[in-house]
Amino acid sequence: MGSDPVSIQSAMPVGSPTIRDSYLSGPAQAPPAVVELPVLPVRIALTDPQHAWVEPVKQRLGHICALPVAWDGYRGRPTRFDIAYFAFELLKRVCKASTPAPSIVPLPSGGLQVEWHQDDLDIELTIQTPNTVEVWIGHVGNGEEETEQSLTSNFIFLDPWIAKLG
């Protein structure tokens, strides 16, 4: 290696601001090399939009998971974290920005019930274990309609119903 300074040119337009950064190249007795680096514009990392239902759901699930044994005055079991986590991930999958926050209630069995009651539509999701969801939908539209479904891994069935909420 020679002892002349090395300049690395960037694709930045002439006259763009640069940062000078010196470092030693080659053997310890070699003079420092000068490298000019372009000043990059500030980048902002974007995350998923924070939907209005997310915080109330997180808070409610945290409260439910902290319930003690016999929380209901009988033998109610606390909800396990994996069930609450599954419920939250399911909601992230099926809820849109305009979806209202659901009501979430613990079940004495340790499961959860996630529900919406809005105008002429009732949706209830009973979650006993991760990937075990019993769905009940009551819809008063052109006549009363009830639908029940057991879901384990494909939750696309919920999409059109949740979309009707908002």
C-alpha positions as a Markdown table, in Angstrom:
| # | Residue | x | y | z |
|---|---|---|---|---|
| 1 | Met | 0.0 | 0.0 | 0.0 |
| 2 | Gly | 1.2 | 3.5 | -0.8 |
| 3 | Ser | 1.3 | 6.3 | 1.7 |
| 4 | Asp | -1.0 | 8.6 | -0.3 |
| 5 | Pro | -4.4 | 9.4 | 1.1 |
| 6 | Val | -7.3 | 7.5 | -0.4 |
| 7 | Ser | -10.6 | 9.3 | -1.2 |
| 8 | Ile | -13.7 | 7.2 | -1.7 |
| 9 | Gln | -16.1 | 9.0 | -4.0 |
| 10 | Ser | -19.8 | 8.6 | -3.5 |
| 11 | Ala | -22.7 | 8.9 | -5.9 |
| 12 | Met | -23.8 | 12.1 | -4.1 |
| 13 | Pro | -24.1 | 15.2 | -6.2 |
| 14 | Val | -21.1 | 17.6 | -6.2 |
| 15 | Gly | -21.3 | 20.0 | -3.3 |
| 16 | Ser | -23.2 | 17.6 | -1.1 |
| 17 | Pro | -22.2 | 17.7 | 2.6 |
| 18 | Thr | -19.8 | 14.9 | 3.7 |
| 19 | Ile | -18.3 | 13.6 | 6.9 |
| 20 | Arg | -14.6 | 13.1 | 7.1 |
| 21 | Asp | -13.5 | 10.0 | 8.9 |
| 22 | Ser | -9.8 | 9.2 | 9.3 |
| 23 | Tyr | -8.4 | 5.8 | 10.0 |
| 24 | Leu | -5.1 | 4.0 | 9.7 |
| 25 | Ser | -4.6 | 1.9 | 6.6 |
| 26 | Gly | -1.7 | -0.5 | 6.1 |
| 27 | Pro | 1.2 | -0.9 | 8.6 |
| 28 | Ala | 1.3 | 1.2 | 11.8 |
| 29 | Gln | 3.9 | 3.6 | 10.3 |
| 30 | Ala | 1.6 | 4.5 | 7.3 |
| 31 | Pro | 0.0 | 7.9 | 7.4 |
| 32 | Pro | -3.8 | 8.0 | 7.9 |
| 33 | Ala | -6.1 | 7.7 | 4.9 |
| 34 | Val | -9.0 | 10.1 | 4.5 |
| 35 | Val | -12.4 | 8.7 | 3.6 |
| 36 | Glu | -15.2 | 11.0 | 2.8 |
| 37 | Leu | -18.7 | 9.6 | 3.5 |
| 38 | Pro | -21.9 | 11.1 | 2.3 |
| 39 | Val | -24.3 | 12.6 | 4.8 |
| 40 | Leu | -27.5 | 10.6 | 4.5 |
| 41 | Pro | -30.9 | 12.0 | 5.1 |
| 42 | Val | -32.5 | 11.0 | 8.3 |
| 43 | Arg | -34.6 | 7.8 | 8.0 |
| 44 | Ile | -37.6 | 7.2 | 10.0 |
| 45 | Ala | -38.6 | 3.6 | 10.6 |
| 46 | Leu | -42.4 | 3.1 | 10.2 |
| 47 | Thr | -44.2 | 0.4 | 12.2 |
| 48 | Asp | -47.6 | -1.0 | 11.9 |
| 49 | Pro | -50.3 | 1.6 | 12.5 |
| 50 | Gln | -51.5 | 1.6 | 16.1 |
| 51 | His | -55.2 | 0.7 | 15.8 |
| 52 | Ala | -57.5 | 2.1 | 18.5 |
| 53 | Trp | -58.4 | -1.4 | 19.7 |
| 54 | Val | -54.8 | -2.5 | 20.5 |
| 55 | Glu | -54.2 | -0.7 | 23.8 |
| 56 | Pro | -57.5 | -1.6 | 25.4 |
| 57 | Val | -57.1 | -5.2 | 24.4 |
| 58 | Lys | -53.5 | -5.4 | 25.7 |
| 59 | Gln | -54.6 | -3.8 | 29.0 |
| 60 | Arg | -57.6 | -6.1 | 29.4 |
| 61 | Leu | -55.6 | -9.3 | 28.6 |
| 62 | Gly | -52.9 | -8.2 | 31.1 |
| 63 | His | -55.6 | -7.8 | 33.8 |
| 64 | Ile | -57.1 | -11.1 | 33.0 |
| 65 | Cys | -53.8 | -13.0 | 33.1 |
| 66 | Ala | -53.1 | -11.5 | 36.5 |
| 67 | Leu | -56.3 | -12.9 | 38.1 |
| 68 | Pro | -55.7 | -15.3 | 41.0 |
| 69 | Val | -57.1 | -18.8 | 41.3 |
| 70 | Ala | -60.8 | -18.7 | 42.3 |
| 71 | Trp | -61.1 | -15.2 | 40.8 |
| 72 | Asp | -64.8 | -15.8 | 40.3 |
| 73 | Gly | -65.4 | -16.7 | 44.0 |
| 74 | Tyr | -65.5 | -20.4 | 43.1 |
| 75 | Arg | -62.8 | -22.4 | 41.3 |
| 76 | Gly | -62.1 | -20.1 | 38.4 |
| 77 | Arg | -58.7 | -20.8 | 36.9 |
| 78 | Pro | -56.5 | -17.9 | 35.7 |
| 79 | Thr | -56.1 | -17.5 | 32.0 |
| 80 | Arg | -52.7 | -18.8 | 30.8 |
| 81 | Phe | -50.4 | -16.4 | 28.9 |
| 82 | Asp | -50.4 | -18.6 | 25.8 |
| 83 | Ile | -54.2 | -18.4 | 25.5 |
| 84 | Ala | -54.1 | -14.6 | 25.9 |
| 85 | Tyr | -51.2 | -14.3 | 23.4 |
| 86 | Phe | -53.1 | -16.4 | 20.9 |
| 87 | Ala | -56.2 | -14.3 | 21.3 |
| 88 | Phe | -54.1 | -11.1 | 20.7 |
| 89 | Glu | -52.4 | -12.6 | 17.6 |
| 90 | Leu | -55.8 | -13.7 | 16.3 |
| 91 | Leu | -57.2 | -10.2 | 16.8 |
| 92 | Lys | -54.2 | -8.7 | 15.0 |
| 93 | Arg | -55.0 | -11.0 | 12.1 |
| 94 | Val | -58.7 | -10.4 | 11.8 |
| 95 | Cys | -59.3 | -6.8 | 13.1 |
| 96 | Lys | -58.9 | -3.7 | 10.9 |
| 97 | Ala | -58.1 | -0.2 | 11.9 |
| 98 | Ser | -61.8 | 0.6 | 12.1 |
| 99 | Thr | -62.7 | -2.4 | 14.1 |
| 100 | Pro | -64.0 | -1.5 | 17.6 |
| 101 | Ala | -62.3 | -3.0 | 20.6 |
| 102 | Pro | -64.0 | -6.2 | 21.7 |
| 103 | Ser | -65.2 | -7.1 | 25.2 |
| 104 | Ile | -63.0 | -9.8 | 26.6 |
| 105 | Val | -64.1 | -11.8 | 29.6 |
| 106 | Pro | -62.3 | -14.7 | 31.4 |
| 107 | Leu | -63.9 | -18.0 | 31.5 |
| 108 | Pro | -63.8 | -20.1 | 34.7 |
| 109 | Ser | -62.1 | -22.9 | 32.7 |
| 110 | Gly | -59.1 | -20.6 | 32.1 |
| 111 | Gly | -60.2 | -19.7 | 28.6 |
| 112 | Leu | -61.4 | -16.4 | 27.1 |
| 113 | Gln | -64.5 | -15.1 | 25.4 |
| 114 | Val | -63.9 | -12.3 | 22.9 |
| 115 | Glu | -67.1 | -10.6 | 21.8 |
| 116 | Trp | -68.6 | -7.7 | 19.9 |
| 117 | His | -72.3 | -6.7 | 20.2 |
| 118 | Gln | -73.0 | -3.9 | 17.7 |
| 119 | Asp | -76.3 | -2.9 | 16.2 |
| 120 | Asp | -77.7 | -6.1 | 14.6 |
| 121 | Leu | -74.5 | -8.1 | 14.8 |
| 122 | Asp | -73.2 | -10.3 | 17.7 |
| 123 | Ile | -69.9 | -12.1 | 17.4 |
| 124 | Glu | -68.5 | -14.3 | 20.1 |
| 125 | Leu | -65.2 | -16.2 | 20.0 |
| 126 | Thr | -64.7 | -18.7 | 22.8 |
| 127 | Ile | -61.0 | -19.6 | 23.1 |
| 128 | Gln | -60.3 | -22.6 | 25.4 |
| 129 | Thr | -56.7 | -23.3 | 24.2 |
| 130 | Pro | -54.6 | -21.8 | 21.4 |
| 131 | Asn | -56.0 | -22.8 | 18.0 |
| 132 | Thr | -59.3 | -24.0 | 19.5 |
| 133 | Val | -61.9 | -21.3 | 18.8 |
| 134 | Glu | -65.6 | -21.7 | 18.9 |
| 135 | Val | -67.4 | -19.0 | 16.9 |
| 136 | Trp | -71.0 | -17.9 | 17.4 |
| 137 | Ile | -72.5 | -15.2 | 15.2 |
| 138 | Gly | -75.9 | -13.8 | 15.5 |
| 139 | His | -77.0 | -11.5 | 12.7 |
| 140 | Val | -80.4 | -9.8 | 12.5 |
| 141 | Gly | -80.5 | -8.5 | 9.0 |
| 142 | Asn | -83.0 | -9.9 | 6.5 |
| 143 | Gly | -84.2 | -12.2 | 9.2 |
| 144 | Glu | -82.5 | -13.6 | 12.2 |
| 145 | Glu | -79.5 | -15.7 | 11.4 |
| 146 | Glu | -77.2 | -17.7 | 13.7 |
| 147 | Thr | -73.9 | -19.3 | 12.6 |
| 148 | Glu | -71.7 | -21.6 | 14.7 |
| 149 | Gln | -68.3 | -22.7 | 13.6 |
| 150 | Ser | -65.3 | -24.4 | 15.2 |
| 151 | Leu | -61.9 | -23.0 | 14.0 |
| 152 | Thr | -58.5 | -24.4 | 14.6 |
| 153 | Ser | -56.0 | -22.8 | 12.1 |
| 154 | Asn | -57.9 | -21.1 | 9.2 |
| 155 | Phe | -59.6 | -18.0 | 10.5 |
| 156 | Ile | -60.6 | -16.5 | 7.2 |
| 157 | Phe | -64.2 | -17.4 | 8.0 |
| 158 | Leu | -64.2 | -14.4 | 10.4 |
| 159 | Asp | -63.1 | -11.8 | 7.9 |
| 160 | Pro | -66.4 | -10.8 | 6.4 |
| 161 | Trp | -68.1 | -10.7 | 9.8 |
| 162 | Ile | -65.4 | -8.6 | 11.5 |
| 163 | Ala | -65.5 | -6.3 | 8.5 |
| 164 | Lys | -69.2 | -5.6 | 9.2 |
| 165 | Leu | -68.3 | -4.1 | 12.6 |
| 166 | Gly | -66.7 | -1.0 | 11.2 |
